[in-house]
Amino acid sequence: MDFTKKVALITGGGGGIGRATALGFALRGAKVMVVDSDAAAGQASADIVAQRGGTASFVQADVTQSASVRDYVQKTLAAYGRIDCFFNNAGIEGMVAPTHEYDEAMFDKVIAVNLKGVFLGMRHVIPVMLGQGGGTICNTASVAGLFGGAGMSAYVASKHAVLGMTKVASADVAGKGVRVNAVCPGPVETRMMRSLEALRDPSNPESVHQANSNAAPSGRYTQPEEVANVVMYLCSDLSGNVTGTQVVVDGGRSGSGGAVGARR
């Protein structure tokens, strides 16, 4: 997977999967624009890339606001001139509560980041890719987009919707040189999973970690780098005619009927 002379744009680039993917692209030759709402985390990712000899910049943005999304796209173009690979990855976990007790404001926030943010990203990046004659997009969904999970109505709904929107966007541009796919991680060793473990069992979050690990035939969580590798494959020439689909990265859990959590 060679990304020499290509530009990769990554939202949620300050998180575990986003940071691993930024580094992966950079080490394979890409110039990387890291986008995150958390300035410290996003800048840290860009700094790590630079420390490893890669090229990266950071821009702070709110993916739920069209003006802010337009701004990160324009800053990427100003810095690097094009956008070849777009990892549309920003997302939040929300809360854990039964549907009939789920906080309405939190529901709106999760949908705004996880769904509207993905839509706005494609809304502003796809025209750039069409204008330059091609590009690849990978949206972050989840195994929660394939199944259900108790207490996570907003997160599960958002990830189901991301998969549907991925298929629609792919159909819209499939004959125009732009490919759109999604990655569906299961539990990943990241901050998000630490948060969800604590939400599910504040007194013993490690028991949730162990239960999730045991539910996967592989017996463990996925590492962020393993998700990054799939994202890079979907954005590379190796996946040349792959579009409108999703790749699951969960150690075989969904294939064996396991319930879902969240990742990042």
C-alpha positions in Angstrom: 0.0 0.0 0.0 1.9 3.0 -1.3 0.4 6.5 -0.8 3.3 8.5 -2.1 2.2 11.8 -3.5 -1.3 11.3 -2.0 -3.2 13.3 0.6 -5.1 11.6 3.4 -7.8 13.6 5.4 -8.8 12.0 8.7 -11.5 13.2 11.1 -11.4 12.0 14.7 -7.6 12.0 14.1 -6.8 12.5 17.8 -8.4 9.2 18.9 -6.9 5.8 18.9 -8.1 4.6 15.5 -7.7 8.0 13.9 -4.1 8.4 15.2 -3.1 4.9 14.1 -4.5 5.5 10.7 -2.8 8.9 10.4 0.5 7.3 11.2 -0.1 4.4 8.9 -0.9 6.7 5.9 2.1 8.9 6.7 4.6 6.1 7.0 3.4 4.9 3.5 4.1 8.2 1.9 0.9 10.3 2.3 0.6 13.8 3.5 -1.9 13.8 6.3 -4.4 16.4 7.6 -5.6 15.5 11.1 -9.0 16.9 12.1 -10.4 16.7 15.7 -12.5 18.8 18.0 -9.9 18.2 20.7 -7.0 20.5 19.9 -4.5 18.8 22.2 -5.2 15.3 21.0 -5.3 16.3 17.3 -2.1 18.2 17.5 -0.5 15.3 19.3 -1.3 13.0 16.4 0.2 15.4 13.9 3.3 15.7 16.1 3.7 11.9 16.4 3.6 11.7 12.6 6.3 14.4 12.3 8.4 12.6 14.9 8.3 9.5 12.8 9.4 11.4 9.7 6.0 11.9 8.1 4.2 15.0 7.0 1.0 16.1 8.9 -0.9 19.1 9.8 -3.8 19.6 12.3 -7.0 21.6 12.1 -9.6 21.9 14.9 -13.2 21.5 13.7 -16.7 20.7 14.7 -17.9 18.0 12.3 -21.6 18.8 13.1 -21.3 22.3 11.5 -21.2 22.7 7.8 -19.0 25.9 7.9 -16.5 24.1 10.1 -16.4 21.1 7.7 -16.0 23.4 4.7 -13.1 25.0 6.6 -11.2 21.8 7.2 -11.6 20.8 3.6 -10.4 24.2 2.4 -7.4 24.1 4.8 -6.5 20.7 3.5 -6.6 21.9 -0.1 -4.6 25.0 0.9 -1.9 22.9 2.6 -1.6 20.0 0.1 -3.6 20.8 -3.0 -5.9 17.7 -3.1 -7.7 15.0 -1.1 -7.1 11.5 -2.3 -8.2 9.5 0.8 -10.8 10.6 3.3 -11.2 8.6 6.5 -14.6 9.9 7.8 -14.0 8.7 11.3 -15.1 11.2 14.0 -17.6 9.8 16.5 -18.7 9.6 20.1 -20.2 6.8 22.3 -22.9 8.7 24.1 -24.4 7.1 27.2 -25.6 3.7 28.2 -29.3 3.6 29.2 -32.5 1.8 28.1 -34.3 3.4 25.2 -37.2 4.6 27.3 -34.7 6.4 29.7 -32.2 7.7 27.1 -31.5 11.4 27.4 -32.9 13.3 24.5 -30.1 15.9 24.3 -27.5 13.1 24.3 -29.4 11.3 21.6 -29.3 14.5 19.4 -25.6 14.9 20.1 -24.7 11.4 19.1 -26.7 11.6 15.9 -25.2 15.0 15.1 -21.6 13.8 15.4 -21.8 10.2 14.2 -24.3 10.7 11.4 -24.6 14.3 10.4 -20.8 14.6 10.7 -20.3 11.8 8.3 -22.8 13.2 5.9 -21.3 16.7 6.0 -17.8 15.2 5.4 -19.0 13.5 2.3 -21.0 16.5 1.3 -17.9 18.7 1.1 -15.2 16.2 0.1 -17.0 14.4 -2.7 -17.1 17.5 -4.9 -13.4 17.9 -4.5 -12.7 14.3 -5.5 -15.0 14.6 -8.5 -13.2 17.7 -9.6 -9.8 16.1 -9.4 -11.0 12.9 -11.1 -11.1 10.4 -8.3 -10.6 9.5 -4.6 -11.6 7.1 -1.9 -13.7 7.5 1.2 -13.9 5.2 4.2 -16.6 5.9 6.8 -16.3 4.5 10.3 -19.4 2.5 11.1 -19.3 -0.3 13.7 -20.5 -3.9 14.3 -23.2 -1.8 16.1 -24.3 -0.9 12.6 -25.0 -4.6 11.9 -26.6 -5.7 15.1 -28.1 -4.2 18.3 -26.7 -3.5 21.7 -28.7 -3.0 24.9 -28.6 0.6 26.2 -27.1 2.2 23.1 -30.0 3.3 21.0 -28.4 6.5 19.7 -25.0 4.9 18.9 -26.5 1.8 17.2 -29.0 3.9 15.2 -26.2 6.2 14.0 -24.0 3.4 12.9 -26.9 1.6 11.0 -27.5 4.9 9.3 -23.8 5.3 8.4 -23.9 2.0 6.5 -27.0 3.0 4.6 -25.5 6.4 3.7 -22.3 4.7 2.6 -24.2 2.6 0.1 -26.1 5.5 -1.2 -23.0 7.7 -1.6 -21.2 4.8 -3.4 -24.0 4.4 -5.8 -24.1 8.2 -6.5 -20.4 8.3 -7.6 -19.4 4.8 -8.5 -19.0 5.6 -12.2 -17.1 8.8 -11.5 -13.9 7.6 -10.0 -14.8 7.9 -6.4 -15.2 4.8 -4.1 -17.0 4.9 -0.8 -16.8 2.1 1.8 -17.1 1.6 5.5 -15.2 -0.2 8.3 -17.0 -1.9 11.1 -14.8 -2.4 14.1 -15.9 -4.4 17.2 -14.3 -3.6 20.6 -10.9 -1.9 20.1 -8.3 -1.0 22.7 -9.1 2.7 22.8 -10.4 5.4 25.1 -13.9 4.9 23.9 -14.0 1.3 25.0 -12.6 2.2 28.4 -15.5 4.7 28.7 -18.1 2.2 27.7 -16.7 -0.5 30.1 -17.0 2.0 33.0 -20.5 3.0 31.9 -21.6 -0.7 31.8 -20.1 -1.6 35.2 -18.6 1.3 37.1 -17.5 -1.0 40.0 -15.7 -3.5 37.8 -15.0 -2.2 34.2 -12.3 -4.9 33.8 -15.1 -7.6 34.0 -16.7 -6.0 30.9 -13.4 -6.0 29.1 -12.9 -9.7 29.9 -16.5 -10.5 28.8 -16.1 -8.7 25.5 -12.7 -10.4 24.9 -14.3 -13.8 25.7 -17.1 -13.2 23.3 -14.7 -12.9 20.3 -13.3 -16.2 18.9 -10.0 -14.5 18.7 -10.1 -14.0 22.5 -9.1 -10.3 22.5 -9.9 -6.8 21.5 -8.7 -5.4 18.1 -5.7 -3.1 18.1 -6.2 0.3 16.5 -3.5 -0.5 14.0 -5.4 -3.5 12.8 -8.4 -1.2 12.0 -6.0 1.3 10.3 -4.7 -1.4 8.1 -8.2 -2.2 6.8 -8.9 1.5 6.2 -5.7 1.9 4.2 -6.6 -1.2 2.2 -10.0 0.3 1.3 -8.3 3.6 0.3 -5.6 1.9 -1.7 -5.4 0.7 -5.3 -5.4 -2.8 -4.0 -9.2 -2.5 -3.4 -9.7 -1.1 -6.9 -13.3 -2.2 -7.6 -14.5 -2.5 -4.0 -17.2 0.1 -3.2 -20.5 0.3 -1.4 -19.6 -2.3 1.2 -18.2 -2.7 4.7 -15.4 -4.7 6.3 -15.9 -6.1 9.8 -12.9 -6.1 12.2 -13.9 -7.8 15.4 -12.0 -11.1 15.9 -14.9 -13.1 14.5 -17.4 -12.0 17.2 -20.2 -10.9 14.8 -19.8 -14.1 12.8 -20.4 -16.2 15.9 -23.5 -14.2 17.0 -21.9 -12.0 19.6 -23.6 -8.8 20.8 -22.0 -5.5 20.1 -20.4 -2.6 21.9 -18.5 0.3 20.5 -14.9 1.2 19.6 -12.6 4.0 18.8 
